[in-house]
């Protein structure tokens, strides 16, 4: 029974690790794509509208769109 629990635990850790890896890869890909688009168009950033104030600001690297 202990071997089964260990196998399940290892499987869960592997599954969560895989999901984390995919999420990080998508984030990096999105960042690279945005940087490539900015260099192609000559832009110096992406403007994002703040829903509370209605003002636009330059989106930083840690901001989620």
Secondary structure, DSSP 4 states (H G I P E B T S, - for coil): -HHHHHHHHHHHHHHHHHHHHHHHHHHHHHHHHHHHHHHHHT-S--EEE-TTT--EEE--TT---
